[in-house]
Amino acid sequence: MPSDAASSDPSAPARDDWDPRAPEVLDDQVAAYDAMRSRCPVAHSDYLGWSLFRHADVLRVIEDPDTFSSAVSTHLNVPNGMDPPQHTVFRELVDRYFTQELVDGFEAACRRVVRELLESLPARGSSDGAAWDVADFAELFALRAQSAYLGWPDRLHGPLRAWTARNREATLRRDRAAMADVAEDFDGYITQLLDERRALGGAAPRDLTTRLLTERVDGRPLARAELVSIVRNWTVGELSTISASVGIVVHLLATRPQVQQDLRRDPGLIPAAMDELLRVHPPLIANRRVVTAPTELGGHAFEPGDRLTVMWASADRDEAVFGDPDEVRLDRPPQDNLLYGAGIHVCPGAPLARLELRVVTEELLAATGSLEPDPERAPQRAAYPGSGFVSLSVLVR
């Protein structure tokens, strides 16, 4: 925990209280953040600035955009990296692409994607079960579902999957040059796709990507950089977070047979179970903020310019709010769960994510008799800033 001297003198250099990149942290991020929440709930590191581990502190930050700004980068980030009033205009635009009507209309296509992918499930019937590569399935599902929702051609599946792997590797290495190259490649894919739609004019597919080209803000068309940023946020967030979420859900179902049995018996419990399972093991680790005015938080004084990291993966497991964080309960107050954030930056794609996770789980449980841990292949956890698993195998019966 920060010393009293550091708390009372904001100009004093901050000492490091922990190392987010330490092997023991990366080996099991959720357990490490649980320990930090009880030992040092406001902790400094050179890598993340001031990390906030308690639910109350995280909620305070995300509900006060005036004091804790989301404009943390010099790169355009629409609308995640914006504050009001600029954020308000772009957020209203983005929200129109995730209405309940649009999401409900996507269910049949989403279910087709899942069923096609589940055709590759290993042959079942053996008393020993058959090993199934969940991580591969989760990645393919996220990619194909996102493409189907936005109306992207199948030819982008291969490049985008390769891009996802390169982006993950560059991020893990903290290789800024490689990360910049990967980002430039992605922007190139999106720019080419948008240019093709423009060239087609009235013959362009009538989908969400084409529709985005017609949007206006403050009476003007969206700039190319704004379009690319919006699509980048949709895609990067969808591919990484949904992929992680699917792996987490399957792992928890395999390791919690009673929960799995309950959902098989009553599929109507699946929507609530998805939110609760992803509270137990959050798919999103953290977000950044920057302080804009002198303030006090968690017993520590902060000054303008201080960097904060809100630790979702800790806040949603705070014993002060949830009791035993590993207990799966479907009757928790939904407003306590920060899976999709809160405040003005609550995730606009939450309705789509909930639909996709519900459909995946319904179809998977219908296609199998049981899911069990694979004793021959231990799961390999993802490292910061990722969550979930980079390798996960379960036995299908």
TIGU-133593 format. One record per atom (N, C-alpha, C): residue in one letter; x, y, z. Coordinates in steps of 0.2 Angstrom, whole numbers, padded with zeros to 4 digits, always signed. Last residue first. Layout:
N
aXYZ;...
END
This chain:
397
r-0090-0179-0121;r-0093-0185-0121;r-0100-0185-0124;v-0075-0171-0122;v-0082-0171-0124;v-0084-0178-0124;l-0063-0163-0112;l-0065-0169-0115;l-0073-0168-0116;v-0054-0148-0118;v-0058-0152-0113;v-0060-0158-0117;s-0040-0137-0118;s-0043-0143-0121;s-0048-0146-0116;l-0032-0122-0122;l-0037-0125-0118;l-0040-0131-0122;s-0022-0108-0123;s-0023-0115-0125;s-0027-0119-0120;v-0024-0096-0119;v-0021-0097-0125;v-0021-0104-0128;f-0038-0090-0110;f-0033-0095-0111;f-0031-0095-0118;g-0042-0076-0100;g-0044-0082-0103;g-0038-0087-0104;s-0034-0060-0107;s-0037-0065-0101;s-0039-0071-0105;g-0021-0049-0110;g-0026-0053-0112;g-0029-0057-0106;p-0010-0040-0108;p-0017-0038-0106;p-0022-0043-0108;y-0006-0054-0097;y-0008-0047-0098;y-0006-0044-0104;a-0008-0070-0104;a-0005-0065-0100;a-0007-0058-0102;a-0019-0085-0103;a-0017-0079-0106;a-0013-0074-0101;r-0014-0101-0097;r-0018-0095-0096;r-0015-0089-0101;q-0017-0117-0103;q-0012-0112-0103;q-0015-0105-0103;p-0023-0132-0095;p-0024-0125-0099;p-0018-0121-0098;a-0015-0148-0098;a-0017-0142-0094;a-0018-0136-0097;r-0019-0162-0105;r-0017-0156-0107;r-0020-0150-0102;e-0024-0174-0099;e-0018-0174-0102;e-0015-0167-0105;p-0036-0171-0093;p-0031-0173-0089;p-0024-0173-0092;d-0048-0160-0097;d-0043-0164-0101;d-0037-0166-0096;p-0063-0158-0089;p-0056-0156-0090;p-0052-0162-0093;e-0078-0160-0099;e-0074-0162-0093;e-0067-0159-0094;l-0095-0160-0103;l-0089-0157-0104;l-0085-0158-0098;s-0107-0171-0110;s-0104-0168-0105;s-0097-0165-0107;g-0114-0172-0122;g-0117-0175-0116;g-0114-0173-0110;t-0118-0160-0135;t-0113-0164-0131;t-0117-0167-0125;a-0126-0151-0141;a-0122-0155-0145;a-0118-0160-0141;a-0132-0143-0131;a-0136-0147-0135;a-0132-0152-0139;l-0121-0136-0127;l-0124-0140-0122;l-0128-0145-0126;l-0118-0128-0139;l-0113-0133-0136;l-0116-0138-0131;e-0130-0120-0140;e-0128-0125-0145;e-0123-0130-0143;e-0129-0113-0128;e-0135-0117-0130;e-0133-0122-0135;t-0117-0106-0130;t-0118-0111-0124;t-0124-0115-0125;v-0119-0098-0141;v-0114-0103-0141;v-0115-0109-0136;v-0130-0091-0137;v-0131-0095-0142;v-0125-0101-0142;r-0124-0083-0126;r-0130-0087-0125;r-0130-0093-0131;l-0114-0076-0133;l-0112-0081-0128;l-0118-0086-0126;e-0121-0068-0142;e-0117-0073-0145;e-0115-0079-0139;l-0129-0060-0133;l-0132-0065-0138;l-0127-0070-0140;r-0119-0053-0127;r-0123-0058-0123;r-0127-0063-0128;a-0114-0046-0137;a-0109-0051-0134;a-0114-0056-0130;l-0125-0038-0141;l-0122-0043-0146;l-0118-0048-0142;p-0126-0030-0129;p-0132-0034-0131;p-0129-0040-0136;a-0113-0024-0128;a-0115-0029-0123;a-0121-0033-0126;g-0107-0014-0136;g-0108-0021-0139;g-0111-0026-0134;p-0105-0003-0128;p-0111-0003-0132;p-0112-0010-0136;c-0101-0004-0111;c-0099-0007-0118;c-0105-0007-0122;v-0100+0012-0103;v-0103+0005-0103;v-0102+0002-0110;h-0096+0025-0102;h-0092+0021-0107;h-0094+0013-0106;i-0104+0031-0093;i-0105+0033-0100;i-0101+0029-0105;g-0107+0017-0082;g-0107+0025-0084;g-0107+0026-0091;a-0098+0002-0084;a-0104+0006-0081;a-0102+0013-0083;g-0094-0015-0090;g-0092-0008-0087;g-0098-0004-0084;y-0097-0028-0091;y-0098-0023-0097;y-0097-0016-0095;l-0095-0032-0078;l-0092-0036-0084;l-0092-0031-0090;l-0098-0028-0066;l-0095-0023-0070;l-0092-0026-0077;n-0112-0030-0056;n-0107-0034-0061;n-0104-0029-0066;d-0121-0023-0050;d-0115-0024-0046;d-0109-0027-0051;q-0133-0024-0057;q-0129-0018-0057;q-0122-0018-0054;p-0139-0036-0054;p-0135-0035-0060;p-0131-0029-0060;p-0137-0044-0038;p-0139-0038-0042;p-0135-0037-0048;r-0137-0062-0040;r-0134-0056-0038;r-0137-0050-0042;d-0142-0075-0043;d-0147-0070-0040;d-0143-0064-0038;l-0134-0085-0047;l-0137-0082-0052;l-0142-0076-0050;r-0117-0088-0042;r-0124-0086-0039;r-0128-0083-0045;v-0103-0096-0038;v-0108-0095-0044;v-0115-0094-0041;e-0090-0091-0029;e-0096-0094-0029;e-0100-0092-0035;d-0078-0084-0029;d-0078-0090-0033;d-0085-0093-0033;p-0079-0074-0020;p-0079-0072-0027;p-0080-0078-0032;d-0089-0073-0007;d-0085-0078-0010;d-0085-0076-0017;g-0095-0056-0008;g-0094-0062-0004;g-0088-0066-0006;f-0096-0046-0017;f-0099-0052-0019;f-0098-0058-0014;v-0092-0034-0010;v-0098-0034-0014;v-0101-0041-0015;a-0080-0038-0003;a-0085-0033+0000;a-0091-0032-0004;e-0073-0045-0012;e-0077-0049-0007;e-0082-0044-0004;d-0073-0043-0029;d-0072-0039-0023;d-0076-0043-0018;r-0072-0046-0042;r-0071-0052-0037;r-0071-0049-0030;d-0073-0035-0050;d-0078-0040-0051;d-0078-0046-0046;a-0060-0030-0048;a-0066-0026-0045;a-0072-0031-0045;s-0051-0038-0055;s-0051-0038-0047;s-0058-0035-0045;a-0053-0035-0068;a-0053-0042-0066;a-0052-0043-0058;w-0053-0022-0069;w-0060-0025-0069;w-0059-0032-0066;m-0044-0010-0063;m-0043-0017-0064;m-0050-0021-0063;v-0039+0005-0070;v-0045+0001-0066;v-0045-0006-0068;t-0026+0014-0068;t-0028+0008-0072;t-0033+0005-0067;l-0020+0031-0071;l-0024+0026-0067;l-0025+0020-0071;r-0008+0044-0070;r-0011+0038-0074;r-0014+0033-0069;d-0009+0061-0067;d-0008+0054-0064;d-0011+0049-0068;g-0014+0073-0072;g-0009+0069-0075;g-0007+0062-0073;p-0018+0081-0056;p-0019+0080-0064;p-0012+0077-0067;e-0015+0070-0042;e-0015+0076-0045;e-0016+0075-0053;f-0022+0061-0027;f-0019+0061-0034;f-0020+0068-0037;a-0019+0053-0012;a-0020+0060-0016;a-0018+0059-0023;h-0028+0039-0006;h-0022+0042-0009;h-0024+0048-0013;g-0039+0033-0001;g-0034+0035+0004;g-0028+0038+0001;g-0047+0031-0013;g-0044+0025-0009;g-0038+0027-0004;l-0043+0046-0018;l-0046+0040-0020;l-0043+0034-0016;e-0045+0064-0021;e-0043+0058-0017;e-0047+0052-0018;t-0038+0076-0033;t-0044+0072-0030;t-0041+0067-0025;p-0036+0088-0045;p-0034+0086-0038;p-0040+0082-0035;a-0040+0083-0061;a-0041+0088-0056;a-0039+0084-0049;t-0038+0072-0070;t-0039+0079-0073;t-0039+0084-0068;v-0030+0057-0072;v-0033+0061-0068;v-0033+0069-0071;v-0034+0045-0084;v-0029+0050-0082;v-0033+0055-0078;r-0036+0027-0087;r-0039+0033-0086;r-0033+0038-0084;r-0038+0011-0094;r-0034+0016-0092;r-0038+0022-0091;n-0043-0006-0089;n-0044+0000-0094;n-0040+0006-0090;a-0042-0024-0089;a-0041-0017-0086;a-0042-0012-0091;i-0046-0037-0093;i-0042-0036-0087;i-0043-0029-0084;l-0060-0046-0098;l-0056-0040-0099;l-0053-0038-0092;p-0066-0058-0093;p-0062-0058-0099;p-0058-0052-0101;p-0065-0064-0076;p-0067-0059-0081;p-0063-0059-0087;h-0072-0076-0068;h-0066-0075-0072;h-0067-0070-0077;v-0084-0071-0062;v-0079-0076-0058;v-0072-0076-0061;r-0090-0065-0072;r-0088-0061-0066;r-0083-0065-0062;l-0093-0075-0081;l-0088-0070-0083;l-0086-0065-0078;l-0103-0081-0073;l-0097-0085-0075;l-0091-0080-0077;e-0113-0071-0074;e-0110-0073-0068;e-0103-0077-0069;d-0116-0070-0087;d-0114-0064-0084;d-0110-0066-0077;m-0120-0083-0090;m-0115-0080-0093;m-0112-0074-0090;a-0131-0085-0081;a-0125-0088-0080;a-0119-0086-0083;a-0141-0077-0087;a-0139-0075-0081;a-0132-0078-0079;p-0143-0086-0099;p-0141-0078-0099;p-0138-0076-0093;i-0146-0099-0094;i-0140-0098-0097;i-0138-0090-0097;l-0158-0103-0089;l-0153-0100-0084;l-0147-0097-0087;g-0165-0110-0098;g-0167-0103-0097;g-0162-0099-0092;p-0160-0123-0098;p-0157-0118-0103;p-0159-0111-0102;d-0160-0133-0087;d-0164-0127-0088;d-0160-0122-0092;r-0151-0144-0088;r-0158-0145-0086;r-0162-0139-0087;r-0139-0137-0092;r-0142-0143-0096;r-0149-0144-0094;l-0137-0130-0080;l-0139-0126-0087;l-0141-0131-0092;d-0135-0139-0071;d-0140-0135-0070;d-0142-0132-0076;q-0123-0145-0076;q-0129-0149-0075;q-0135-0145-0075;q-0114-0134-0074;q-0115-0137-0081;q-0122-0141-0081;v-0114-0133-0060;v-0117-0128-0064;v-0118-0130-0071;q-0109-0146-0057;q-0115-0144-0055;q-0118-0138-0059;p-0096-0145-0063;p-0101-0150-0066;p-0108-0148-0063;r-0084-0136-0066;r-0090-0135-0062;r-0096-0139-0064;t-0076-0137-0077;t-0073-0138-0070;t-0078-0137-0064;a-0084-0135-0088;a-0080-0141-0087;a-0078-0143-0080;l-0088-0122-0086;l-0093-0127-0086;l-0089-0134-0085;l-0075-0115-0086;l-0079-0115-0080;l-0084-0121-0080;h-0072-0118-0100;h-0068-0120-0094;h-0071-0121-0088;v-0082-0111-0106;v-0081-0118-0107;v-0077-0121-0102;v-0080-0098-0102;v-0086-0101-0100;v-0085-0109-0101;i-0067-0095-0107;i-0068-0095-0100;i-0074-0099-0098;g-0069-0096-0121;g-0064-0101-0118;g-0066-0101-0110;v-0078-0085-0123;v-0080-0092-0124;v-0075-0097-0121;s-0070-0075-0119;s-0076-0076-0115;s-0078-0083-0116;a-0060-0074-0128;a-0058-0076-0121;a-0064-0078-0118;s-0068-0071-0139;s-0064-0077-0139;s-0062-0079-0132;i-0073-0058-0135;i-0077-0064-0136;i-0074-0071-0136;t-0060-0051-0134;t-0065-0052-0128;t-0069-0058-0129;s-0055-0052-0147;s-0051-0054-0141;s-0056-0055-0136;l-0065-0048-0156;l-0061-0054-0158;l-0057-0056-0151;e-0070-0036-0151;e-0074-0042-0152;e-0070-0048-0152;g-0060-0027-0150;g-0063-0029-0144;g-0067-0035-0145;v-0056-0027-0164;v-0051-0029-0159;v-0055-0031-0153;t-0069-0022-0170;t-0066-0028-0171;t-0061-0031-0166;w-0072-0010-0164;w-0077-0015-0164;w-0074-0022-0165;n-0060-0003-0166;n-0063-0004-0159;n-0068-0010-0159;r-0060-0002-0180;r-0055-0005-0176;r-0057-0007-0169;v-0071+0005-0183;v-0071-0002-0185;v-0066-0005-0181;i-0067+0018-0177;i-0073+0014-0175;i-0073+0007-0176;s-0055+0020-0185;s-0055+0019-0177;s-0061+0016-0175;v-0060+0022-0197;v-0056+0016-0196;v-0056+0015-0189;l-0068+0033-0196;l-0071+0027-0198;l-0067+0021-0196;e-0058+0042-0192;e-0064+0041-0188;e-0067+0034-0189;a-0051+0043-0204;a-0048+0041-0198;a-0053+0039-0192;r-0060+0048-0213;r-0057+0042-0214;r-0054+0039-0207;a-0074+0057-0205;a-0067+0057-0208;a-0065+0049-0208;l-0091+0057-0208;l-0085+0054-0204;l-0079+0054-0208;p-0098+0072-0215;p-0097+0065-0215;p-0091+0063-0210;r-0107+0084-0204;r-0102+0082-0209;r-0101+0074-0209;g-0116+0087-0193;g-0117+0089-0200;g-0112+0087-0205;d-0110+0081-0182;d-0110+0088-0182;d-0111+0090-0189;v-0108+0067-0192;v-0107+0069-0185;v-0107+0077-0186;r-0115+0054-0202;r-0113+0060-0201;r-0112+0062-0194;e-0114+0039-0212;e-0115+0042-0205;e-0112+0049-0206;t-0112+0031-0222;t-0117+0036-0223;t-0117+0040-0217;l-0103+0021-0218;l-0101+0026-0223;l-0105+0032-0224;l-0112+0012-0211;l-0107+0016-0207;l-0104+0022-0212;r-0118+0004-0221;r-0122+0010-0218;r-0117+0015-0214;t-0107-0004-0224;t-0109+0001-0229;t-0113+0006-0226;t-0108-0011-0212;t-0102-0008-0214;t-0103-0003-0219;l-0120-0017-0211;l-0119-0012-0206;l-0112-0008-0208;d-0127-0018-0228;d-0125-0021-0222;d-0123-0015-0217;r-0130-0021-0243;r-0134-0017-0238;r-0133-0020-0231;p-0116-0020-0254;p-0120-0024-0249;p-0124-0019-0244;a-0117-0008-0267;a-0113-0010-0261;a-0118-0015-0257;a-0123-0002-0278;a-0122-0009-0278;a-0119-0012-0272;g-0121+0012-0276;g-0128+0009-0274;g-0128+0001-0275;g-0104+0010-0274;g-0110+0015-0274;g-0116+0011-0272;l-0092+0004-0275;l-0098+0000-0278;l-0104+0005-0278;a-0083+0012-0269;a-0083+0012-0276;a-0089+0008-0279;r-0087+0010-0256;r-0088+0017-0259;r-0088+0016-0266;r-0082-0003-0254;r-0089-0001-0253;r-0091+0006-0256;e-0068-0001-0256;e-0072-0005-0260;e-0080-0004-0260;d-0065+0007-0245;d-0064+0010-0251;d-0068+0006-0257;l-0067-0002-0234;l-0072+0004-0235;l-0071+0007-0242;l-0057-0011-0237;l-0064-0013-0237;l-0069-0007-0238;q-0046-0003-0236;q-0047-0006-0242;q-0055-0008-0243;t-0047+0000-0222;t-0047+0006-0227;t-0049+0003-0234;i-0045-0012-0216;i-0052-0009-0215;i-0052-0003-0221;y-0032-0016-0220;y-0038-0020-0222;y-0044-0016-0221;g-0025-0005-0214;g-0025-0006-0221;g-0031-0010-0224;d-0027-0007-0201;d-0030-0001-0204;d-0030-0001-0211;f-0019-0018-0200;f-0026-0019-0199;f-0030-0013-0202;d-0006-0013-0203;d-0009-0018-0207;d-0016-0018-0206;e-0005-0004-0192;e-0005-0001-0198;e-0008-0006-0203;a-0004-0013-0181;a-0010-0008-0181;a-0010-0005-0189;v+0008-0019-0184;v+0002-0023-0184;v-0004-0018-0185;d+0017-0008-0183;d+0016-0011-0189;d+0010-0015-0190;a+0015-0006-0169;a+0013-0001-0174;a+0013-0004-0181;m+0020-0018-0164;m+0013-0016-0163;m+0011-0011-0168;a+0034-0017-0168;a+0029-0022-0171;a+0022-0020-0170;a+0037-0006-0160;a+0038-0005-0167;a+0033-0011-0170;r+0035-0011-0147;r+0031-0005-0149;r+0031-0004-0157;d+0033-0025-0139;d+0037-0022-0145;d+0033-0017-0149;r+0029-0032-0129;r+0029-0025-0128;r+0034-0022-0133;r+0026-0045-0131;r+0033-0043-0131;r+0034-0036-0129;l+0012-0045-0131;l+0016-0048-0125;l+0023-0047-0125;t+0010-0038-0143;t+0008-0035-0136;t+0012-0038-0131;a+0015-0047-0152;a+0018-0040-0152;a+0017-0037-0145;e+0006-0057-0150;e+0013-0058-0149;e+0017-0052-0148;r-0006-0051-0154;r-0005-0054-0147;r+0002-0055-0146;n-0004-0048-0167;n-0005-0042-0162;n-0004-0045-0155;r-0002-0060-0173;r+0003-0056-0173;r+0002-0050-0168;a-0016-0065-0171;a-0010-0069-0168;a-0004-0064-0168;t-0023-0056-0179;t-0024-0057-0172;t-0018-0060-0168;w-0018-0058-0192;w-0017-0052-0188;w-0018-0052-0181;a-0023-0071-0194;a-0016-0070-0194;a-0014-0063-0190;r-0036-0067-0194;r-0034-0072-0189;r-0027-0072-0188;l-0037-0059-0205;l-0038-0056-0199;l-0036-0061-0193;p-0033-0067-0216;p-0029-0061-0214;p-0030-0059-0207;g-0045-0076-0215;g-0038-0078-0215;g-0033-0073-0212;h-0056-0068-0217;h-0055-0072-0211;h-0048-0074-0210;l-0058-0061-0229;l-0055-0058-0223;l-0053-0062-0217;r-0066-0069-0237;r-0059-0068-0238;r-0055-0065-0233;d-0079-0067-0233;d-0075-0073-0230;d-0068-0072-0231;p-0083-0050-0230;p-0082-0056-0234;p-0078-0061-0231;w-0094-0043-0217;w-0088-0044-0221;w-0087-0050-0225;g-0105-0039-0210;g-0106-0040-0217;g-0099-0041-0221;l-0105-0039-0196;l-0104-0032-0200;l-0104-0033-0207;y-0109-0052-0193;y-0113-0046-0190;y-0112-0040-0194;a-0099-0059-0199;a-0106-0060-0201;a-0110-0054-0199;s-0088-0055-0192;s-0088-0054-0199;s-0095-0054-0202;q-0091-0060-0179;q-0090-0053-0180;q-0091-0051-0188;a-0091-0074-0182;a-0097-0070-0180;a-0097-0063-0181;r-0078-0077-0186;r-0084-0078-0190;r-0090-0074-0188;l-0071-0073-0174;l-0069-0070-0180;l-0075-0071-0185;a-0077-0081-0164;a-0077-0074-0163;a-0075-0070-0170;f-0074-0094-0169;f-0081-0091-0168;f-0081-0084-0168;l-0060-0095-0169;l-0064-0095-0175;l-0071-0092-0175;e-0058-0094-0155;e-0055-0089-0160;e-0059-0089-0166;a-0065-0105-0151;a-0067-0099-0148;a-0064-0093-0153;f-0058-0116-0157;f-0065-0115-0159;f-0067-0108-0157;d-0045-0115-0151;d-0046-0114-0158;d-0053-0112-0160;a-0049-0117-0138;a-0046-0111-0139;a-0046-0109-0147;v-0053-0130-0138;v-0058-0125-0136;v-0055-0118-0139;d-0051-0145-0145;d-0047-0139-0144;d-0052-0133-0144;w-0055-0159-0136;w-0058-0154-0140;w-0054-0148-0139;a-0054-0177-0134;a-0051-0170-0133;a-0053-0165-0138;a-0067-0187-0129;a-0063-0185-0134;a-0061-0178-0133;g-0070-0201-0117;g-0071-0194-0120;g-0066-0192-0125;d-0070-0214-0112;d-0065-0209-0110;d-0065-0202-0112;s-0080-0219-0119;s-0081-0219-0112;s-0076-0214-0109;s-0085-0212-0134;s-0080-0216-0130;s-0081-0214-0123;g-0094-0203-0139;g-0097-0210-0138;g-0092-0214-0134;r-0090-0192-0153;r-0091-0193-0146;r-0094-0201-0145;a-0077-0185-0162;a-0082-0190-0162;a-0083-0192-0154;p-0075-0167-0160;p-0072-0174-0160;p-0078-0179-0159;l-0083-0154-0170;l-0082-0158-0163;l-0079-0165-0164;s-0086-0149-0182;s-0079-0152-0181;s-0078-0154-0174;e-0098-0144-0180;e-0098-0150-0184;e-0091-0153-0184;l-0097-0132-0174;l-0097-0138-0170;l-0098-0144-0173;l-0097-0123-0185;l-0091-0124-0181;l-0091-0130-0177;e-0111-0124-0188;e-0106-0126-0193;e-0099-0127-0190;r-0116-0118-0176;r-0118-0125-0178;r-0113-0128-0183;v-0111-0105-0176;v-0110-0110-0171;v-0111-0117-0173;v-0117-0100-0188;v-0110-0100-0187;v-0108-0105-0182;r-0131-0101-0185;r-0128-0105-0191;r-0121-0106-0190;r-0132-0092-0175;r-0133-0099-0173;r-0130-0104-0179;c-0130-0080-0182;c-0125-0082-0177;c-0126-0090-0175;a-0142-0080-0189;a-0135-0081-0193;a-0130-0083-0188;a-0151-0079-0179;a-0151-0085-0184;a-0145-0086-0187;e-0148-0067-0173;e-0147-0073-0169;e-0147-0079-0174;f-0149-0054-0179;f-0143-0058-0180;f-0143-0065-0177;g-0160-0048-0173;g-0161-0050-0180;g-0155-0054-0182;d-0156-0045-0161;d-0161-0050-0161;d-0161-0053-0169;v-0148-0034-0165;v-0145-0040-0162;v-0149-0046-0162;l-0157-0025-0170;l-0152-0027-0174;l-0149-0034-0171;e-0165-0023-0158;e-0168-0025-0164;e-0163-0028-0169;q-0156-0018-0149;q-0159-0024-0148;q-0162-0027-0154;t-0142-0010-0157;t-0149-0010-0154;t-0151-0017-0153;f-0130-0007-0162;f-0130-0012-0157;f-0137-0012-0153;y-0129+0005-0169;y-0126-0002-0172;y-0127-0008-0168;r-0131+0015-0161;r-0136+0014-0166;r-0135+0007-0170;d-0120+0018-0154;d-0126+0014-0151;d-0131+0012-0156;v-0112+0026-0162;v-0111+0019-0161;v-0116+0015-0158;l-0119+0038-0161;l-0119+0035-0167;l-0117+0028-0166;e-0118+0041-0147;e-0124+0040-0150;e-0124+0037-0157;r-0104+0042-0147;r-0107+0036-0143;r-0114+0036-0146;f-0101+0054-0153;f-0099+0048-0157;f-0103+0042-0153;v-0107+0063-0144;v-0109+0063-0151;v-0108+0056-0154;t-0100+0060-0132;t-0108+0060-0132;t-0110+0059-0140;h-0087+0064-0134;h-0089+0057-0133;h-0096+0056-0134;q-0087+0078-0134;q-0085+0074-0140;q-0088+0067-0140;p-0089+0084-0122;p-0095+0082-0126;p-0094+0078-0132;p-0084+0068-0114;p-0090+0073-0116;p-0087+0080-0117;d-0070+0060-0121;d-0073+0063-0115;d-0079+0067-0118;m-0063+0045-0128;m-0065+0052-0129;m-0069+0054-0122;g-0059+0032-0131;g-0054+0037-0129;g-0056+0044-0129;n-0070+0026-0137;n-0068+0024-0130;n-0063+0029-0127;p-0076+0028-0149;p-0077+0033-0144;p-0074+0032-0138;v-0061+0031-0156;v-0068+0033-0156;v-0072+0027-0154;n-0046+0037-0154;n-0049+0031-0151;n-0057+0033-0151;l-0031+0043-0160;l-0038+0043-0161;l-0041+0037-0159;h-0017+0044-0149;h-0020+0041-0155;h-0027+0042-0155;t-0012+0048-0137;t-0012+0053-0143;t-0015+0051-0149;s-0023+0043-0123;s-0018+0042-0129;s-0018+0047-0134;v-0033+0045-0115;v-0026+0043-0112;v-0021+0042-0117;a-0047+0050-0111;a-0042+0053-0117;a-0035+0051-0114;s-0054+0048-0100;s-0053+0042-0105;s-0048+0044-0110;s-0052+0055-0084;s-0053+0056-0092;s-0051+0049-0095;f-0059+0059-0070;f-0055+0053-0073;f-0056+0053-0080;t-0067+0070-0069;t-0061+0069-0065;t-0056+0064-0067;d-0077+0067-0078;d-0075+0074-0077;d-0068+0074-0074;p-0082+0054-0077;p-0077+0056-0082;p-0074+0063-0082;d-0086+0045-0065;d-0084+0052-0065;d-0079+0054-0070;e-0088+0031-0066;e-0094+0035-0066;e-0092+0043-0065;i-0075+0026-0065;i-0079+0025-0071;i-0085+0029-0072;v-0072+0029-0052;v-0068+0032-0057;v-0072+0032-0064;r-0081+0022-0044;r-0080+0029-0043;r-0077+0032-0049;l-0078+0009-0048;l-0084+0012-0049;l-0084+0019-0049;v-0065+0007-0042;v-0066+0007-0049;v-0073+0010-0051;d-0068+0009-0028;d-0064+0014-0031;d-0064+0013-0039;a-0077-0002-0026;a-0079+0005-0025;a-0075+0010-0028;h-0069-0013-0030;h-0075-0012-0033;h-0077-0005-0032;r-0051-0012-0030;r-0057-0012-0026;r-0063-0010-0030;f-0039-0009-0037;f-0042-0016-0036;f-0048-0017-0033;l-0030+0001-0047;l-0036+0001-0042;l-0039-0006-0042;s-0014+0007-0050;s-0019+0002-0051;s-0024+0002-0046;w-0005+0020-0057;w-0009+0018-0051;w-0014+0013-0052;g+0005+0013-0069;g+0004+0019-0065;g+0000+0016-0059;l+0009+0001-0076;l+0002+0003-0076;l+0000+0009-0072;y+0023+0001-0075;y+0020-0002-0081;y+0013+0001-0081;d+0027+0005-0062;d+0030+0009-0068;d+0026+0007-0074;s+0014+0005-0050;s+0019+0001-0054;s+0021+0006-0060;h+0005+0006-0035;h+0009+0009-0041;h+0014+0004-0044;a-0011+0002-0029;a-0004+0000-0030;a-0001+0004-0036;v-0023+0000-0018;v-0021+0006-0023;v-0013+0005-0023;p-0024-0011-0011;p-0029-0010-0016;p-0028-0004-0020;c-0014-0022-0005;c-0013-0016-0007;c-0018-0013-0013;r-0021-0034+0000;r-0014-0032+0002;r-0013-0025+0001;s-0032-0037-0007;s-0032-0037+0001;s-0026-0034+0004;r-0029-0035-0020;r-0035-0031-0017;r-0035-0031-0010;m-0018-0044-0022;m-0017-0036-0022;m-0023-0033-0019;a-0025-0056-0022;a-0020-0055-0017;a-0019-0047-0016;d-0033-0054-0034;d-0036-0055-0027;d-0031-0054-0022;y-0022-0053-0043;y-0026-0047-0042;y-0030-0048-0035;a-0018-0067-0042;a-0013-0061-0041;a-0017-0055-0039;a-0029-0074-0047;a-0027-0075-0040;a-0022-0069-0038;v-0029-0068-0060;v-0035-0067-0056;v-0033-0068-0049;q-0017-0072-0066;q-0018-0065-0065;q-0024-0064-0060;d-0006-0083-0065;d-0013-0083-0063;d-0015-0076-0061;d+0006-0079-0071;d+0005-0086-0071;d-0003-0087-0069;l+0008-0066-0069;l+0006-0068-0076;l+0004-0075-0076;v+0013-0066-0056;v+0007-0063-0058;v+0004-0065-0064;e+0025-0073-0057;e+0020-0076-0052;e+0013-0072-0053;p+0032-0065-0066;p+0030-0072-0068;p+0024-0074-0063;a+0027-0048-0067;a+0031-0053-0064;a+0028-0060-0065;r+0020-0037-0072;r+0023-0042-0077;r+0027-0048-0074;p+0016-0029-0062;p+0011-0033-0066;p+0014-0038-0071;d+0024-0028-0047;d+0026-0029-0054;d+0021-0033-0058;w+0021-0016-0034;w+0020-0022-0037;w+0023-0022-0044;d+0024-0003-0030;d+0021-0008-0025;d+0021-0015-0027;d+0036+0009-0033;d+0033+0003-0036;d+0031-0002-0030;r+0034+0026-0028;r+0038+0019-0028;r+0033+0014-0030;a+0033+0042-0034;a+0029+0036-0032;a+0034+0030-0033;p+0040+0056-0028;p+0041+0051-0033;p+0037+0045-0030;a+0030+0069-0022;a+0035+0064-0020;a+0035+0059-0026;s+0019+0076-0024;s+0024+0078-0028;s+0030+0073-0027;p+0009+0073-0015;p+0008+0070-0022;p+0014+0071-0026;d+0010+0069+0000;d+0014+0073-0004;d+0014+0070-0011;s+0002+0060+0007;s+0001+0067+0009;s+0005+0071+0004;s+0006+0048+0001;s-0001+0050+0001;s-0002+0057+0002;a+0019+0046+0004;a+0017+0047-0003;a+0010+0050-0004;a+0018+0045+0018;a+0021+0051+0015;a+0020+0052+0008;d+0011+0033+0020;d+0008+0040+0021;d+0011+0046+0018;s+0014+0023+0005;s+0015+0025+0012;s+0012+0032+0013;p+0003+0012-0003;p+0007+0018-0003;p+0008+0020+0004;m+0004-0006+0000;m+0000+0000+0000;m+0004+0006+0000;
END
